[in-house]
Structure formats: structure tokens, C-alpha cells
Amino acid sequence: MTGRPLRLVAALLLAALVAGCGGADAEPRAWHDGRIFLATGNTTGVYYQLGGGYADLISRHLPGYEARAEPTGASVENITRLAGGDMEIAFSLADTAADAVSGRGGFEGQPQPVRALARIYSNYTHVIVRADGKIDSFADLRGKRISTGSPKSGTDIIAGRLLTAGGIDPARDIQRLNLSLPETVQRMRAGSLDAMFFSGGLPTPGIKDLLSGAPGAFRLLPLTELIEPLSARYGSVYTTAILPKDIYGTPAATPTITVANVILVAADMPDQLAYDLTRVLFTWQGELIRVHPEAANFTRDSAAATDPIPLHPGAERFYRSG
């Protein structure tokens, strides 16, 4: 992506020349020269799969635009790159996005100029431990070697908040490692980690590979006991749900913490483009469902409920038109 700023400068210069030479009859150029980059997440996560599917829909159904999904460290990185103009669309957890628009948390004192296109499916928090690690409760994580996800990812943020809500200092009471999902899975298999956090849709491919590849070697911890201290400290963005046992073939269902995902764009994206991107998402939602089943878990009504993250005016117009 290092050549991206140069491409943007060249596109802007060319647009200026066209505007100067073509007069009032010149057709407007596509925003950002018609190239749309989607910030997703780890390559074995749901963001990356859905981002690739959404990029394909945009490229095929939005004339003048070509889209590409990019793997990233997820939520915080995605928002930072979106606000900086390096990406046009970003997937994010709603708690991280809420921090971004209000200038809290990792964005302390620096509100980010981002808006929502849609609230989509919910992420389920996975806390996975080694079955032989003598970890029978959340409190038993104290002193253990734990991956809390890629640095500044949504997983990393919610892991830190859950640990704090459970009375565990994430900086002092555990051996905290910030690892991507593929590396986390590799180390869990090798026995160099005792536990891991991951916030993702169902099923998350990397989690499924870990659990199905070694039946009985790992367990999911229940988390709903943490919802009250979590909500008291961070607000009502978190909810509870049951992770069904058939998702990963576990012996029993697991009560856990959930948080919604959102699709974000820059606040200065043209209204018509934001409208069209939202239209593409719903017009061809059936194709996206074939990419990953989580694409079935949102509707026009639920997608518009992005508060406290403001909807982009173009997306808002789409929802009102239906």
C-alpha cells in the first residue's frame, strides 16, 4: 500500500486537468479514481471472508469501481487507516467504532471522522483454554500465557476489558501476547499458550480448525458472569448469547459475550457512493450469504441501528427509501 498516496495524488491532478479542459460537459471522475480498498482482519477470520465477498459484489455491480479486500490487524487499525484515507471501507467491532467517533479508549482526545453504512452480524467472544491447563473458571486465567489477539484489534480491546471486569490486570496478572489468529492457533497447538481470546462470527475458520483438529484438547470458557461489571464500566454495547455446541462440535453450548459489527466509511465519502455501497450490500445479500453464513444475520431494519455510531447520510437515505 506504500504506493497508494502517489496514486491518489496522480488521480487528483488528472481530475483537475479534466475539469479544467472539459468544461461543464466533462463527466465527474469516480471517487478515489474508482479504487475501493476494504480493511478487513486476519486471513482466517470472518471479516476477511465477507470483505472479499463484498469487494467482489462492488466490482461486479457498481460501474466505474474496482474493490479489493485487504488483510489487517482489524478494528483499530482499520479505523485509523480509513480516517487516514488509506482505505475506503472498514469492518469494525461496534465498541471500537463507538470509541472512535467519541474520541475515547484507543482514540483518546482524537475523534475519528468515520460513519456507518450498516450494523451487521454480532461477534461472539471465544475464550479457549487447554483442557489440561487446570483452567476451570475465568479467574484461573491469572498468571497464564494468553494471546489477546492482534495489537489494537477489536479482540485485543475486548480481551483487556473482560480481564479487567473479571478482576485480572491484563498488564500484570497474565503473560499477555498480541498475536494474529493464525499464529495464536499455531501456538495453542504447540502448547506454548495456555489460553486465547478471539472475537468473531460463527463459525470463525481458524477457531474451527483448532477445535476440530484436536477434539477434546481445548475448551471454551463461559463468560456471561462478566456482563454486569463489563456493562457497568463500558456501557450497553455488549450483550450475551449462547454459542451453540454444533458450531464447533463442542460437548455443550457456551454462554458468552457478544458485540455487533459495523461497516464503516469516511465521513467525507460522497453521499451517492455511500448510498450505492449500501444498496449493493442488500441487493446481492444472497450472494454474500454463500460466502459466509453470517451474512444472513442482519436485515435492513437491524442494519440501520448503528447508534451511537452515526449513519452516513447516503446510507441513511437508502434505509429511508425502503
Phi and psi in degrees as GROMACS dihedral restraints (atoms count N, CA, C in turn):
[ dihedral_restraints ]
;  ai    aj    ak    al  type     phi  dphi    fc
    3     4     5     6     1   -66.3    20    10
    4     5     6     7     1   -23.8    20    10
    6     7     8     9     1   -85.6    20    10
    7     8     9    10     1    -2.4    20    10
    9    10    11    12     1   -61.2    20    10
   10    11    12    13     1   -48.7    20    10
   12    13    14    15     1   -57.0    20    10
   13    14    15    16     1   -37.9    20    10
   15    16    17    18     1   -65.6    20    10
   16    17    18    19     1   -39.0    20    10
   18    19    20    21     1   -64.6    20    10
   19    20    21    22     1   -38.7    20    10
   21    22    23    24     1   -66.8    20    10
   22    23    24    25     1   -42.6    20    10
   24    25    26    27     1   -61.0    20    10
   25    26    27    28     1   -45.3    20    10
   27    28    29    30     1   -61.6    20    10
   28    29    30    31     1   -40.8    20    10
   30    31    32    33     1   -64.1    20    10
   31    32    33    34     1   -41.1    20    10
   33    34    35    36     1   -66.3    20    10
   34    35    36    37     1   -41.1    20    10
   36    37    38    39     1   -63.4    20    10
   37    38    39    40     1   -42.8    20    10
   39    40    41    42     1   -64.7    20    10
   40    41    42    43     1   -40.0    20    10
   42    43    44    45     1   -61.8    20    10
   43    44    45    46     1   -39.4    20    10
   45    46    47    48     1   -64.5    20    10
   46    47    48    49     1   -41.3    20    10
   48    49    50    51     1   -64.3    20    10
   49    50    51    52     1   -42.3    20    10
   51    52    53    54     1   -62.4    20    10
   52    53    54    55     1   -43.6    20    10
   54    55    56    57     1   -62.8    20    10
   55    56    57    58     1   -37.7    20    10
   57    58    59    60     1   -71.8    20    10
   58    59    60    61     1   -33.4    20    10
   60    61    62    63     1   -92.8    20    10
   61    62    63    64     1   -29.9    20    10
   63    64    65    66     1   -88.2    20    10
   64    65    66    67     1   -16.6    20    10
   66    67    68    69     1    69.0    20    10
   67    68    69    70     1  -159.4    20    10
   69    70    71    72     1   -68.1    20    10
   70    71    72    73     1   -21.5    20    10
   72    73    74    75     1   -84.8    20    10
   73    74    75    76     1    -7.8    20    10
   75    76    77    78     1   -69.0    20    10
   76    77    78    79     1   134.5    20    10
   78    79    80    81     1   -74.8    20    10
   79    80    81    82     1   140.7    20    10
   81    82    83    84     1   -67.1    20    10
   82    83    84    85     1   144.1    20    10
   84    85    86    87     1   -77.8    20    10
   85    86    87    88     1   155.5    20    10
   87    88    89    90     1   -64.9    20    10
   88    89    90    91     1   145.5    20    10
   90    91    92    93     1   -59.2    20    10
   91    92    93    94     1   135.4    20    10
   93    94    95    96     1    53.5    20    10
   94    95    96    97     1    38.3    20    10
   96    97    98    99     1    60.9    20    10
   97    98    99   100     1    24.6    20    10
   99   100   101   102     1    78.3    20    10
  100   101   102   103     1     6.1    20    10
  102   103   104   105     1  -103.3    20    10
  103   104   105   106     1   127.0    20    10
  105   106   107   108     1  -120.8    20    10
  106   107   108   109     1   120.8    20    10
  108   109   110   111     1  -106.8    20    10
  109   110   111   112     1   132.1    20    10
  111   112   113   114     1  -106.6    20    10
  112   113   114   115     1   121.9    20    10
  114   115   116   117     1   -84.2    20    10
  115   116   117   118     1   122.5    20    10
  117   118   119   120     1  -115.5    20    10
  118   119   120   121     1   -99.9    20    10
  120   121   122   123     1  -175.6    20    10
  121   122   123   124     1  -156.2    20    10
  123   124   125   126     1   -62.3    20    10
  124   125   126   127     1   149.2    20    10
  126   127   128   129     1   -67.6    20    10
  127   128   129   130     1   -17.0    20    10
  129   130   131   132     1  -105.5    20    10
  130   131   132   133     1    18.5    20    10
  132   133   134   135     1  -106.9    20    10
  133   134   135   136     1   170.7    20    10
  135   136   137   138     1   -70.4    20    10
  136   137   138   139     1   -36.6    20    10
  138   139   140   141     1   -51.1    20    10
  139   140   141   142     1   -46.0    20    10
  141   142   143   144     1   -67.1    20    10
  142   143   144   145     1   -40.3    20    10
  144   145   146   147     1   -66.0    20    10
  145   146   147   148     1   -49.4    20    10
  147   148   149   150     1   -67.9    20    10
  148   149   150   151     1   -36.1    20    10
  150   151   152   153     1   -61.2    20    10
  151   152   153   154     1   -40.9    20    10
  153   154   155   156     1   -64.4    20    10
  154   155   156   157     1   -41.0    20    10
  156   157   158   159     1   -66.2    20    10
  157   158   159   160     1   -40.9    20    10
  159   160   161   162     1   -66.8    20    10
  160   161   162   163     1   -40.7    20    10
  162   163   164   165     1   -60.3    20    10
  163   164   165   166     1   -40.2    20    10
  165   166   167   168     1   -64.7    20    10
  166   167   168   169     1   -40.7    20    10
  168   169   170   171     1   -63.4    20    10
  169   170   171   172     1   -43.3    20    10
  171   172   173   174     1   -61.3    20    10
  172   173   174   175     1   -46.1    20    10
  174   175   176   177     1   -63.0    20    10
  175   176   177   178     1   -35.4    20    10
  177   178   179   180     1   -86.8    20    10
  178   179   180   181     1   -27.3    20    10
  180   181   182   183     1  -118.9    20    10
  181   182   183   184     1     0.8    20    10
  183   184   185   186     1  -120.9    20    10
  184   185   186   187     1    94.7    20    10
  186   187   188   189     1   -55.6    20    10
  187   188   189   190     1   137.6    20    10
  189   190   191   192     1    89.7    20    10
  190   191   192   193     1    -1.7    20    10
  192   193   194   195     1  -126.4    20    10
  193   194   195   196     1   144.6    20    10
  195   196   197   198     1  -128.1    20    10
  196   197   198   199     1   125.5    20    10
  198   199   200   201     1  -115.4    20    10
  199   200   201   202     1   150.7    20    10
  201   202   203   204     1  -144.7    20    10
  202   203   204   205     1   133.9    20    10
  204   205   206   207     1   -85.3    20    10
  205   206   207   208     1   137.2    20    10
  207   208   209   210     1  -118.3    20    10
  208   209   210   211     1   131.8    20    10
  210   211   212   213     1   -70.5    20    10
  211   212   213   214     1   141.8    20    10
  213   214   215   216     1  -146.0    20    10
  214   215   216   217     1  -177.2    20    10
  216   217   218   219     1   -84.4    20    10
  217   218   219   220     1     7.0    20    10
  219   220   221   222     1    84.0    20    10
  220   221   222   223     1  -148.2    20    10
  222   223   224   225     1   -45.4    20    10
  223   224   225   226     1   -61.3    20    10
  225   226   227   228     1   -63.6    20    10
  226   227   228   229     1   -47.0    20    10
  228   229   230   231     1   -59.5    20    10
  229   230   231   232     1   -42.1    20    10
  231   232   233   234     1   -59.8    20    10
  232   233   234   235     1   -45.5    20    10
  234   235   236   237     1   -66.9    20    10
  235   236   237   238     1   -41.5    20    10
  237   238   239   240     1   -61.5    20    10
  238   239   240   241     1   -43.5    20    10
  240   241   242   243     1   -72.1    20    10
  241   242   243   244     1   -33.6    20    10
  243   244   245   246     1   -64.9    20    10
  244   245   246   247     1   -49.4    20    10
  246   247   248   249     1   -64.7    20    10
  247   248   249   250     1   -29.1    20    10
  249   250   251   252     1   -83.4    20    10
  250   251   252   253     1    -3.5    20    10
  252   253   254   255     1    86.9    20    10
  253   254   255   256     1     7.0    20    10
  255   256   257   258     1   -84.2    20    10
  256   257   258   259     1   -19.7    20    10
  258   259   260   261     1  -133.0    20    10
  259   260   261   262     1   155.6    20    10
  261   262   263   264     1  -104.9    20    10
  262   263   264   265     1   -27.4    20    10
  264   265   266   267     1  -134.7    20    10
  265   266   267   268     1   144.1    20    10
  267   268   269   270     1  -142.2    20    10
  268   269   270   271     1   138.9    20    10
  270   271   272   273     1   -89.4    20    10
  271   272   273   274     1   142.4    20    10
  273   274   275   276     1  -155.4    20    10
  274   275   276   277     1   152.4    20    10
  276   277   278   279     1   -69.9    20    10
  277   278   279   280     1   146.0    20    10
  279   280   281   282     1   -65.8    20    10
  280   281   282   283     1   -32.7    20    10
  282   283   284   285     1   -66.3    20    10
  283   284   285   286     1   -41.2    20    10
  285   286   287   288     1   -66.6    20    10
  286   287   288   289     1   -42.3    20    10
  288   289   290   291     1   -64.5    20    10
  289   290   291   292     1   -37.6    20    10
  291   292   293   294     1   -63.8    20    10
  292   293   294   295     1   -40.3    20    10
  294   295   296   297     1   -60.7    20    10
  295   296   297   298     1   -40.5    20    10
  297   298   299   300     1   -64.5    20    10
  298   299   300   301     1   -46.0    20    10
  300   301   302   303     1   -73.3    20    10
  301   302   303   304     1   -22.9    20    10
  303   304   305   306     1  -100.9    20    10
  304   305   306   307     1    -5.0    20    10
  306   307   308   309     1    71.4    20    10
  307   308   309   310     1    42.5    20    10
  309   310   311   312     1  -117.3    20    10
  310   311   312   313     1   176.4    20    10
  312   313   314   315     1    57.5    20    10
  313   314   315   316     1  -126.9    20    10
  315   316   317   318     1   -68.4    20    10
  316   317   318   319     1    -6.5    20    10
  318   319   320   321     1  -117.5    20    10
  319   320   321   322     1    28.5    20    10
  321   322   323   324     1   -50.1    20    10
  322   323   324   325     1   121.0    20    10
  324   325   326   327     1    74.7    20    10
  325   326   327   328     1     4.8    20    10
  327   328   329   330     1  -134.3    20    10
  328   329   330   331     1    74.7    20    10
  330   331   332   333     1   -55.8    20    10
  331   332   333   334     1   138.1    20    10
  333   334   335   336     1   -99.0    20    10
  334   335   336   337     1   137.4    20    10
  336   337   338   339     1   -80.4    20    10
  337   338   339   340     1    69.8    20    10
  339   340   341   342     1  -122.9    20    10
  340   341   342   343     1   154.3    20    10
  342   343   344   345     1  -136.4    20    10
  343   344   345   346     1   161.6    20    10
  345   346   347   348     1   -97.8    20    10
  346   347   348   349     1   141.6    20    10
  348   349   350   351     1   -91.5    20    10
  349   350   351   352     1   -37.9    20    10
  351   352   353   354     1  -164.5    20    10
  352   353   354   355     1   147.5    20    10
  354   355   356   357     1   -92.6    20    10
  355   356   357   358     1   127.6    20    10
  357   358   359   360     1  -112.9    20    10
  358   359   360   361     1  -138.7    20    10
  360   361   362   363     1   -70.5    20    10
  361   362   363   364     1   169.9    20    10
  363   364   365   366     1   -98.2    20    10
  364   365   366   367     1   144.0    20    10
  366   367   368   369     1   -86.7    20    10
  367   368   369   370     1   139.5    20    10
  369   370   371   372     1  -101.8    20    10
  370   371   372   373     1   133.2    20    10
  372   373   374   375     1   -81.9    20    10
  373   374   375   376     1   121.3    20    10
  375   376   377   378     1  -103.0    20    10
  376   377   378   379     1   119.8    20    10
  378   379   380   381     1  -114.9    20    10
  379   380   381   382     1   109.7    20    10
  381   382   383   384     1  -111.4    20    10
  382   383   384   385     1   133.1    20    10
  384   385   386   387     1  -125.9    20    10
  385   386   387   388     1   158.6    20    10
  387   388   389   390     1   -72.3    20    10
  388   389   390   391     1   134.7    20    10
  390   391   392   393     1   -63.3    20    10
  391   392   393   394     1   -26.8    20    10
  393   394   395   396     1   -96.9    20    10
  394   395   396   397     1    13.2    20    10
  396   397   398   399     1   -93.9    20    10
  397   398   399   400     1     5.4    20    10
  399   400   401   402     1    56.5    20    10
  400   401   402   403     1    42.5    20    10
  402   403   404   405     1  -115.9    20    10
  403   404   405   406     1    98.6    20    10
  405   406   407   408     1  -103.5    20    10
  406   407   408   409     1   -12.7    20    10
  408   409   410   411     1  -146.9    20    10
  409   410   411   412     1   168.9    20    10
  411   412   413   414     1   -61.2    20    10
  412   413   414   415     1   -36.5    20    10
  414   415   416   417     1   -62.1    20    10
  415   416   417   418     1   -26.3    20    10
  417   418   419   420     1   -72.3    20    10
  418   419   420   421     1    -5.5    20    10
  420   421   422   423     1   -71.2    20    10
  421   422   423   424     1   -17.6    20    10
  423   424   425   426     1   -56.5    20    10
  424   425   426   427     1   129.6    20    10
  426   427   428   429     1    84.2    20    10
  427   428   429   430     1    -1.6    20    10
  429   430   431   432     1   -92.3    20    10
  430   431   432   433     1   163.0    20    10
  432   433   434   435     1   -86.8    20    10
  433   434   435   436     1   114.5    20    10
  435   436   437   438     1  -133.8    20    10
  436   437   438   439     1   131.8    20    10
  438   439   440   441     1   -90.2    20    10
  439   440   441   442     1   125.5    20    10
  441   442   443   444     1  -106.6    20    10
  442   443   444   445     1    21.8    20    10
  444   445   446   447     1    94.2    20    10
  445   446   447   448     1   176.2    20    10
  447   448   449   450     1   -58.3    20    10
  448   449   450   451     1   147.2    20    10
  450   451   452   453     1   -54.7    20    10
  451   452   453   454     1   130.6    20    10
  453   454   455   456     1    62.1    20    10
  454   455   456   457     1    20.7    20    10
  456   457   458   459     1   -80.9    20    10
  457   458   459   460     1   167.9    20    10
  459   460   461   462     1   -61.0    20    10
  460   461   462   463     1   -36.3    20    10
  462   463   464   465     1   -60.8    20    10
  463   464   465   466     1   -44.8    20    10
  465   466   467   468     1   -61.0    20    10
  466   467   468   469     1   -39.8    20    10
  468   469   470   471     1   -67.8    20    10
  469   470   471   472     1   -49.6    20    10
  471   472   473   474     1   -68.1    20    10
  472   473   474   475     1   -31.2    20    10
  474   475   476   477     1   -62.6    20    10
  475   476   477   478     1   -46.5    20    10
  477   478   479   480     1   -61.6    20    10
  478   479   480   481     1   -39.2    20    10
  480   481   482   483     1   -69.7    20    10
  481   482   483   484     1   -39.8    20    10
  483   484   485   486     1   -66.0    20    10
  484   485   486   487     1   -42.5    20    10
  486   487   488   489     1   -60.5    20    10
  487   488   489   490     1   -44.7    20    10
  489   490   491   492     1   -62.3    20    10
  490   491   492   493     1   -44.1    20    10
  492   493   494   495     1   -62.9    20    10
  493   494   495   496     1   -28.9    20    10
  495   496   497   498     1   -88.9    20    10
  496   497   498   499     1     8.2    20    10
  498   499   500   501     1    80.4    20    10
  499   500   501   502     1    18.9    20    10
  501   502   503   504     1  -113.2    20    10
  502   503   504   505     1   122.8    20    10
  504   505   506   507     1   -76.7    20    10
  505   506   507   508     1   113.6    20    10
  507   508   509   510     1   -65.5    20    10
  508   509   510   511     1   -18.7    20    10
  510   511   512   513     1   -90.3    20    10
  511   512   513   514     1   -22.1    20    10
  513   514   515   516     1  -123.7    20    10
  514   515   516   517     1   -29.5    20    10
  516   517   518   519     1   -93.7    20    10
  517   518   519   520     1    -6.2    20    10
  519   520   521   522     1  -135.1    20    10
  520   521   522   523     1   165.6    20    10
  522   523   524   525     1   -94.1    20    10
  523   524   525   526     1    96.6    20    10
  525   526   527   528     1   -89.6    20    10
  526   527   528   529     1   128.0    20    10
  528   529   530   531     1  -122.4    20    10
  529   530   531   532     1   133.0    20    10
  531   532   533   534     1   -99.3    20    10
  532   533   534   535     1    95.8    20    10
  534   535   536   537     1  -123.5    20    10
  535   536   537   538     1   147.9    20    10
  537   538   539   540     1   -64.9    20    10
  538   539   540   541     1   164.3    20    10
  540   541   542   543     1   -60.9    20    10
  541   542   543   544     1   -45.9    20    10
  543   544   545   546     1   -58.9    20    10
  544   545   546   547     1   -42.0    20    10
  546   547   548   549     1   -70.3    20    10
  547   548   549   550     1   -36.6    20    10
  549   550   551   552     1   -60.4    20    10
  550   551   552   553     1   -47.4    20    10
  552   553   554   555     1   -60.4    20    10
  553   554   555   556     1   -42.9    20    10
  555   556   557   558     1   -60.1    20    10
  556   557   558   559     1   -43.1    20    10
  558   559   560   561     1   -74.8    20    10
  559   560   561   562     1   -31.8    20    10
  561   562   563   564     1   -63.0    20    10
  562   563   564   565     1   -42.9    20    10
  564   565   566   567     1   -63.6    20    10
  565   566   567   568     1   -36.7    20    10
  567   568   569   570     1   -78.5    20    10
  568   569   570   571     1   -12.6    20    10
  570   571   572   573     1    85.5    20    10
  571   572   573   574     1    11.3    20    10
  573   574   575   576     1   -93.0    20    10
  574   575   576   577     1     3.2    20    10
  576   577   578   579     1  -128.1    20    10
  577   578   579   580     1   145.9    20    10
  579   580   581   582     1   -93.9    20    10
  580   581   582   583     1   -27.8    20    10
  582   583   584   585     1  -158.1    20    10
  583   584   585   586     1   165.7    20    10
  585   586   587   588     1  -149.5    20    10
  586   587   588   589     1   152.1    20    10
  588   589   590   591     1  -112.2    20    10
  589   590   591   592     1   144.9    20    10
  591   592   593   594     1  -156.6    20    10
  592   593   594   595     1   133.5    20    10
  594   595   596   597     1  -108.1    20    10
  595   596   597   598     1   115.3    20    10
  597   598   599   600     1  -159.0    20    10
  598   599   600   601     1   170.7    20    10
  600   601   602   603     1   -74.5    20    10
  601   602   603   604     1   174.9    20    10
  603   604   605   606     1  -115.0    20    10
  604   605   606   607     1   128.5    20    10
  606   607   608   609     1   -84.6    20    10
  607   608   609   610     1   150.4    20    10
  609   610   611   612     1   -86.2    20    10
  610   611   612   613     1   120.4    20    10
  612   613   614   615     1   -52.7    20    10
  613   614   615   616     1   -44.5    20    10
  615   616   617   618     1   -63.4    20    10
  616   617   618   619     1   -37.7    20    10
  618   619   620   621     1   -68.1    20    10
  619   620   621   622     1   -42.6    20    10
  621   622   623   624     1   -60.9    20    10
  622   623   624   625     1   -41.3    20    10
  624   625   626   627     1   -62.3    20    10
  625   626   627   628     1   -41.1    20    10
  627   628   629   630     1   -63.9    20    10
  628   629   630   631     1   -50.0    20    10
  630   631   632   633     1   -74.4    20    10
  631   632   633   634     1   -38.2    20    10
  633   634   635   636     1   -76.3    20    10
  634   635   636   637     1   -23.7    20    10
  636   637   638   639     1   -77.6    20    10
  637   638   639   640     1   -17.0    20    10
  639   640   641   642     1  -146.2    20    10
  640   641   642   643     1    72.2    20    10
  642   643   644   645     1   -55.4    20    10
  643   644   645   646     1   130.0    20    10
  645   646   647   648     1    85.7    20    10
  646   647   648   649     1    -9.1    20    10
  648   649   650   651     1   -82.4    20    10
  649   650   651   652     1   -19.9    20    10
  651   652   653   654     1  -134.1    20    10
  652   653   654   655     1   156.4    20    10
  654   655   656   657     1  -134.1    20    10
  655   656   657   658     1   151.9    20    10
  657   658   659   660     1   -95.3    20    10
  658   659   660   661     1   131.8    20    10
  660   661   662   663     1   -87.7    20    10
  661   662   663   664     1   137.5    20    10
  663   664   665   666     1   -70.8    20    10
  664   665   666   667     1   146.5    20    10
  666   667   668   669     1  -129.1    20    10
  667   668   669   670     1    -6.7    20    10
  669   670   671   672     1   -64.2    20    10
  670   671   672   673     1   -17.7    20    10
  672   673   674   675     1   -63.0    20    10
  673   674   675   676     1   -17.6    20    10
  675   676   677   678     1   -91.3    20    10
  676   677   678   679     1    -4.0    20    10
  678   679   680   681     1   -64.5    20    10
  679   680   681   682     1   -37.2    20    10
  681   682   683   684     1   -67.7    20    10
  682   683   684   685     1   -52.5    20    10
  684   685   686   687     1   -65.1    20    10
  685   686   687   688     1   -30.7    20    10
  687   688   689   690     1   -66.8    20    10
  688   689   690   691     1   -47.3    20    10
  690   691   692   693     1   -68.4    20    10
  691   692   693   694     1   -36.8    20    10
  693   694   695   696     1   -62.0    20    10
  694   695   696   697     1   -33.3    20    10
  696   697   698   699     1   -90.9    20    10
  697   698   699   700     1   -34.8    20    10
  699   700   701   702     1  -120.9    20    10
  700   701   702   703     1     1.0    20    10
  702   703   704   705     1    95.8    20    10
  703   704   705   706     1  -173.8    20    10
  705   706   707   708     1   -91.7    20    10
  706   707   708   709     1    16.1    20    10
  708   709   710   711     1   -69.7    20    10
  709   710   711   712     1   -19.5    20    10
  711   712   713   714     1   -97.5    20    10
  712   713   714   715     1   145.2    20    10
  714   715   716   717     1  -135.4    20    10
  715   716   717   718     1   177.0    20    10
  717   718   719   720     1  -116.7    20    10
  718   719   720   721     1   155.1    20    10
  720   721   722   723     1  -160.2    20    10
  721   722   723   724     1   168.0    20    10
  723   724   725   726     1  -101.4    20    10
  724   725   726   727     1   125.9    20    10
  726   727   728   729     1   -85.1    20    10
  727   728   729   730     1   108.2    20    10
  729   730   731   732     1   -61.2    20    10
  730   731   732   733     1   146.4    20    10
  732   733   734   735     1   -68.4    20    10
  733   734   735   736     1   -25.7    20    10
  735   736   737   738     1   -77.1    20    10
  736   737   738   739     1   -11.8    20    10
  738   739   740   741     1   -62.6    20    10
  739   740   741   742     1   -45.8    20    10
  741   742   743   744     1  -120.1    20    10
  742   743   744   745     1     7.7    20    10
  744   745   746   747     1    69.9    20    10
  745   746   747   748     1    33.5    20    10
  747   748   749   750     1   -82.5    20    10
  748   749   750   751     1   158.9    20    10
  750   751   752   753     1   -62.4    20    10
  751   752   753   754     1   -29.0    20    10
  753   754   755   756     1  -146.5    20    10
  754   755   756   757     1   162.0    20    10
  756   757   758   759     1   -69.3    20    10
  757   758   759   760     1   155.7    20    10
  759   760   761   762     1  -124.2    20    10
  760   761   762   763     1   117.6    20    10
  762   763   764   765     1   -69.8    20    10
  763   764   765   766     1   132.5    20    10
  765   766   767   768     1  -147.2    20    10
  766   767   768   769     1  -178.6    20    10
  768   769   770   771     1  -101.3    20    10
  769   770   771   772     1   137.9    20    10
  771   772   773   774     1  -124.5    20    10
  772   773   774   775     1   158.2    20    10
  774   775   776   777     1  -149.7    20    10
  775   776   777   778     1   141.3    20    10
  777   778   779   780     1   -71.9    20    10
  778   779   780   781     1   157.4    20    10
  780   781   782   783     1  -105.0    20    10
  781   782   783   784     1   153.0    20    10
  783   784   785   786     1  -133.8    20    10
  784   785   786   787     1   153.2    20    10
  786   787   788   789     1  -103.3    20    10
  787   788   789   790     1   124.4    20    10
  789   790   791   792     1  -113.9    20    10
  790   791   792   793     1   154.4    20    10
  792   793   794   795     1  -138.9    20    10
  793   794   795   796     1   169.3    20    10
  795   796   797   798     1   -69.9    20    10
  796   797   798   799     1   147.7    20    10
  798   799   800   801     1   -62.0    20    10
  799   800   801   802     1   -27.4    20    10
  801   802   803   804     1   -92.4    20    10
  802   803   804   805     1     9.4    20    10
  804   805   806   807     1   -61.5    20    10
  805   806   807   808     1   136.7    20    10
  807   808   809   810     1   -55.2    20    10
  808   809   810   811     1   140.2    20    10
  810   811   812   813     1   -58.2    20    10
  811   812   813   814     1   -40.3    20    10
  813   814   815   816     1   -65.8    20    10
  814   815   816   817     1   -38.5    20    10
  816   817   818   819     1   -66.5    20    10
  817   818   819   820     1   -43.3    20    10
  819   820   821   822     1   -61.3    20    10
  820   821   822   823     1   -39.7    20    10
  822   823   824   825     1   -60.2    20    10
  823   824   825   826     1   -48.7    20    10
  825   826   827   828     1   -65.3    20    10
  826   827   828   829     1   -39.4    20    10
  828   829   830   831     1   -64.4    20    10
  829   830   831   832     1   -38.1    20    10
  831   832   833   834     1   -69.4    20    10
  832   833   834   835     1   -40.4    20    10
  834   835   836   837     1   -60.9    20    10
  835   836   837   838     1   -43.2    20    10
  837   838   839   840     1   -61.4    20    10
  838   839   840   841     1   -41.4    20    10
  840   841   842   843     1   -57.0    20    10
  841   842   843   844     1   -41.2    20    10
  843   844   845   846     1   -92.1    20    10
  844   845   846   847     1   -32.6    20    10
  846   847   848   849     1   -63.8    20    10
  847   848   849   850     1   -37.7    20    10
  849   850   851   852     1  -114.8    20    10
  850   851   852   853     1    32.1    20    10
  852   853   854   855     1   -59.7    20    10
  853   854   855   856     1   -34.4    20    10
  855   856   857   858     1   -58.7    20    10
  856   857   858   859     1   -38.2    20    10
  858   859   860   861     1   -68.1    20    10
  859   860   861   862     1   -35.9    20    10
  861   862   863   864     1   -68.6    20    10
  862   863   864   865     1   -32.7    20    10
  864   865   866   867     1   -62.2    20    10
  865   866   867   868     1   -33.8    20    10
  867   868   869   870     1   -70.3    20    10
  868   869   870   871     1   -21.1    20    10
  870   871   872   873     1   -75.5    20    10
  871   872   873   874     1   -45.1    20    10
  873   874   875   876     1  -156.3    20    10
  874   875   876   877     1   137.0    20    10
  876   877   878   879     1   -63.4    20    10
  877   878   879   880     1   -19.6    20    10
  879   880   881   882     1   -63.6    20    10
  880   881   882   883     1   -19.3    20    10
  882   883   884   885     1   -67.4    20    10
  883   884   885   886     1   -12.1    20    10
  885   886   887   888     1   -86.1    20    10
  886   887   888   889     1    -8.8    20    10
  888   889   890   891     1   -97.6    20    10
  889   890   891   892     1    36.9    20    10
  891   892   893   894     1  -154.5    20    10
  892   893   894   895     1   152.8    20    10
  894   895   896   897     1  -127.2    20    10
  895   896   897   898     1   174.1    20    10
  897   898   899   900     1   -59.1    20    10
  898   899   900   901     1   -40.1    20    10
  900   901   902   903     1   -66.6    20    10
  901   902   903   904     1   -47.6    20    10
  903   904   905   906     1   -70.5    20    10
  904   905   906   907     1   -32.8    20    10
  906   907   908   909     1   -66.4    20    10
  907   908   909   910     1   -29.6    20    10
  909   910   911   912     1   -78.1    20    10
  910   911   912   913     1   -11.6    20    10
  912   913   914   915     1   -88.1    20    10
  913   914   915   916     1    71.7    20    10
  915   916   917   918     1   -99.1    20    10
  916   917   918   919     1    -2.9    20    10
  918   919   920   921     1   -51.0    20    10
  919   920   921   922     1   134.8    20    10
  921   922   923   924     1   -91.0    20    10
  922   923   924   925     1    14.4    20    10
  924   925   926   927     1   -91.8    20    10
  925   926   927   928     1   118.5    20    10
  927   928   929   930     1   -64.3    20    10
  928   929   930   931     1   140.2    20    10
  930   931   932   933     1   -70.4    20    10
  931   932   933   934     1   145.1    20    10
  933   934   935   936     1   -66.9    20    10
  934   935   936   937     1   140.1    20    10
  936   937   938   939     1   -54.1    20    10
  937   938   939   940     1   -34.9    20    10
  939   940   941   942     1   -66.5    20    10
  940   941   942   943     1   -41.6    20    10
  942   943   944   945     1   -66.6    20    10
  943   944   945   946     1   -40.3    20    10
  945   946   947   948     1   -60.5    20    10
  946   947   948   949     1   -40.3    20    10
  948   949   950   951     1   -62.4    20    10
  949   950   951   952     1   -38.0    20    10
  951   952   953   954     1   -61.7    20    10
  952   953   954   955     1   -47.7    20    10
  954   955   956   957     1   -64.6    20    10
  955   956   957   958     1   -35.8    20    10
  957   958   959   960     1   -72.0    20    10
  958   959   960   961     1   -23.6    20    10
  960   961   962   963     1   -77.9    20    10
  961   962   963   964     1   -15.3    20    10
